[in-house]
Amino acid sequence: MTHRKQLCVIGLGQFGSELARNLAGDCEVLALDLDVQRVDEIADYVQRALVVDARDLEALRSTVSEDFDEAIVSMGEGLEASILCTLHLSRLGVRSIRAKAVTEDHASILRMVGASHVIFPERETARRVAAQIVRPNLVDYLPLEGEYLVQDVLLPDVFVGRSIGELRLRTHFNALVMAVRTQDAPYFVFLPSPDYVCSQGDVLVMIGRKDDLDALGATRSLPPLQEKR
C-alpha cells in the first residue's frame, strides 16, 4: 500500500485553505486554525479540520506529533504567531516545517527557530505573473540550480505539423523537450519520440537556459530541418 504523506496545514487564510484543499487529494491533511468559520469551511475538503490556537504549545501538542511528514505554517495573524508556531513545531519534533514569511527579517527568524523551508507566496506569484507578461509564450516555469530552468513554452505556430526530430531543438536552441501537453487535454506525453508531430496548442515542457528558451518561444521562422532519409 502506497504511503500517503501526513501533513498539517496551520493557518487557513486564502493561501493556507487553498493549499490544504490541493494537498488533500494526495495526502492526509490536518487543517488547523483559531477561526471556527475557516475550519468549518474547509472541513469537507480535508481529512481532519480542528479549531486550535497554534501559538499555544500544549494545544499544538494535543494535535500534532513527530509522526507528521511535514507541517506548513501559513498564519496571517502577525509575525509573532507564525514564529511561535514554528518554534513549537520544532520542539515537538516535526521533521520538516515549511513557513510563510512576509519579510526577509521574518524569514531569518523563522529559520532560526526551526523552519526547514521559507516561502513567500505573494512574491513568487508576482514573479510568475511578471514573467508571463514579459514573455507571452511562457506558460509556467521552475527555476533550477544555476542558470537552467524547466519552462512550459507555447508551441510557436511555425512548428505546427513538424516532428520533434525534424526541429532539432537541442541543436538550434540548446534545449531538451521533457514532455508535451496539449492545452485542451489533461495528460502529458512524457519523453516524446523524435517522430512526435507537433499540433496547434501544444505546450512544450523544456529544460534549458532562460535566454535560449525565450528565443525558442519567440521564434517566427523554422530552423534548418533535419533531412528525412
C-alpha positions in Angstrom: 0.0 0.0 0.0 1.4 3.4 -1.0 2.2 5.7 1.9 0.2 8.9 1.9 2.1 11.8 3.4 0.8 13.0 6.7 0.6 16.8 6.5 -0.5 19.6 8.8 -1.6 23.0 7.4 -1.7 25.7 10.1 -3.5 28.9 9.2 -6.5 28.8 6.9 -6.4 32.1 5.2 -6.7 32.3 1.4 -3.3 30.7 0.8 -3.5 28.1 3.6 -7.0 26.9 2.7 -6.2 26.7 -1.0 -3.0 24.7 -0.2 -4.9 22.3 2.1 -7.6 21.6 -0.5 -5.0 20.9 -3.2 -2.9 18.6 -0.9 -5.9 16.6 0.4 -6.3 14.7 -2.9 -2.9 13.0 -2.5 -2.0 13.4 1.2 -3.6 13.0 4.6 -4.2 16.6 5.7 -4.9 18.0 9.2 -6.0 21.6 8.9 -5.8 23.9 11.9 -7.0 27.5 12.6 -8.2 29.5 15.5 -11.2 30.8 13.4 -14.2 28.5 13.7 -15.7 29.7 10.4 -12.5 28.9 8.5 -12.3 25.5 10.0 -16.0 24.8 9.1 -15.5 25.9 5.5 -12.7 23.5 4.9 -13.9 20.5 6.9 -15.5 18.8 3.9 -12.3 19.1 1.8 -9.6 17.6 4.1 -9.3 14.5 6.3 -9.4 16.5 9.6 -10.0 20.1 10.5 -9.8 21.4 14.1 -10.0 24.7 15.9 -6.6 25.1 17.7 -4.6 28.0 18.9 -1.2 27.2 17.3 0.5 29.8 19.5 -0.1 27.6 22.5 2.4 24.8 22.8 0.2 22.4 24.8 -2.8 23.0 22.4 -0.5 22.1 19.5 1.0 19.1 21.3 -2.5 17.6 21.6 -3.0 17.5 17.8 0.5 17.5 16.2 3.3 15.0 16.7 6.6 14.0 15.2 4.8 11.4 13.1 3.8 14.1 10.6 5.9 14.2 7.5 5.6 18.0 7.2 3.9 21.0 8.7 3.1 24.1 6.7 2.7 27.3 8.7 0.5 29.8 6.9 -0.6 32.1 9.7 -1.5 35.7 8.9 -2.2 37.0 12.4 1.0 38.8 12.7 4.7 37.8 12.7 4.7 36.6 16.3 2.1 33.9 15.7 3.9 32.2 12.9 7.3 32.4 14.8 5.8 30.9 17.9 4.0 28.2 15.9 7.2 27.3 14.1 9.2 27.1 17.3 6.6 24.8 18.9 6.6 22.5 15.9 10.3 22.2 16.1 10.1 21.4 19.8 7.5 18.7 19.0 9.9 17.0 16.6 8.2 17.7 13.3 10.8 16.7 10.7 10.0 19.3 8.0 8.5 22.7 8.7 7.6 25.0 5.8 6.7 28.5 6.9 5.2 31.5 5.1 7.2 34.7 5.6 6.3 38.4 5.0 9.8 40.0 5.0 13.4 38.9 4.9 13.8 39.5 8.6 10.8 37.4 9.3 12.2 34.7 7.2 15.5 34.8 9.0 13.8 34.4 12.4 11.6 31.5 11.1 14.8 29.7 10.0 16.4 30.4 13.4 13.5 28.8 15.3 13.3 25.7 13.1 11.8 26.3 9.7 13.2 23.9 7.1 11.9 26.0 4.2 10.6 29.5 4.0 8.1 30.6 1.3 7.0 34.0 0.0 3.7 33.2 -1.8 2.9 36.8 -2.9 6.5 37.3 -4.2 6.6 34.0 -6.0 3.2 34.6 -7.6 4.3 38.1 -8.7 7.4 36.8 -10.3 5.4 34.3 -12.3 2.8 36.8 -13.4 5.6 39.3 -14.4 7.4 36.6 -16.4 4.2 35.7 -18.2 3.5 39.4 -19.1 7.0 40.0 -20.3 7.2 36.6 -22.2 3.7 35.8 -23.7 4.9 32.4 -24.9 5.7 31.4 -21.3 3.1 29.2 -19.7 4.9 28.3 -16.5 8.4 27.8 -15.2 10.5 26.2 -12.4 14.0 27.6 -11.6 16.8 25.0 -11.2 20.3 25.3 -9.9 22.5 27.8 -11.8 21.1 29.3 -15.0 18.9 26.4 -16.0 15.1 26.2 -15.6 12.2 24.0 -16.6 9.7 26.0 -18.6 6.4 25.4 -20.3 6.6 27.0 -23.8 3.6 27.5 -26.0 4.4 25.9 -29.4 5.4 28.5 -32.0 3.0 28.5 -34.9 5.8 27.7 -37.4 6.4 24.4 -35.6 2.9 23.0 -36.2 3.0 19.9 -38.4 6.7 19.3 -37.8 8.1 16.4 -35.8 10.4 17.0 -32.8 13.2 15.2 -34.7 12.9 17.5 -37.6 13.1 20.6 -35.5 16.4 19.6 -33.8 15.7 21.9 -30.8 18.7 20.7 -28.9 21.0 21.7 -31.8 19.4 25.1 -32.5 18.2 26.2 -29.1 20.3 24.1 -26.7 17.1 22.9 -25.1 15.5 19.5 -24.4 11.9 18.5 -24.6 10.9 16.7 -21.5 7.2 16.3 -22.2 4.4 17.7 -24.4 1.0 18.8 -23.1 -2.0 19.6 -25.3 -3.9 22.6 -23.9 -7.3 21.0 -24.1 -6.2 17.6 -22.7 -5.3 16.8 -19.1 -2.4 14.5 -19.9 1.3 14.7 -20.9 3.3 12.8 -23.5 6.5 12.2 -21.5 9.8 12.0 -23.3 8.2 12.2 -26.7 9.9 10.3 -29.5 11.5 12.2 -32.4 8.5 11.1 -34.6 6.0 13.1 -32.4 4.3 15.6 -34.7 3.6 19.0 -33.1 0.0 20.2 -33.1 -1.6 23.6 -32.7 -1.9 24.5 -29.0 0.8 22.1 -27.8 2.8 23.2 -24.8 6.4 22.0 -24.7 7.8 21.3 -21.3 11.5 22.1 -21.8 14.8 22.4 -19.9 17.4 24.9 -20.8 18.8 28.3 -20.2 16.4 31.2 -19.9 17.7 33.1 -22.9 17.6 30.0 -25.1 14.0 29.1 -24.1 12.9 32.7 -24.6 14.4 32.7 -28.1 12.6 29.4 -28.9 9.2 30.7 -27.7 9.6 33.9 -29.7 10.8 32.3 -33.0 8.8 33.2 -36.1 10.8 31.1 -38.6 11.7 27.5 -38.9 15.3 26.4 -38.0 17.1 24.3 -40.6 15.2 21.0 -40.6 16.6 17.5 -40.2 16.6 15.9 -43.6 14.4 12.9 -43.9 16.0 9.7 -45.0 
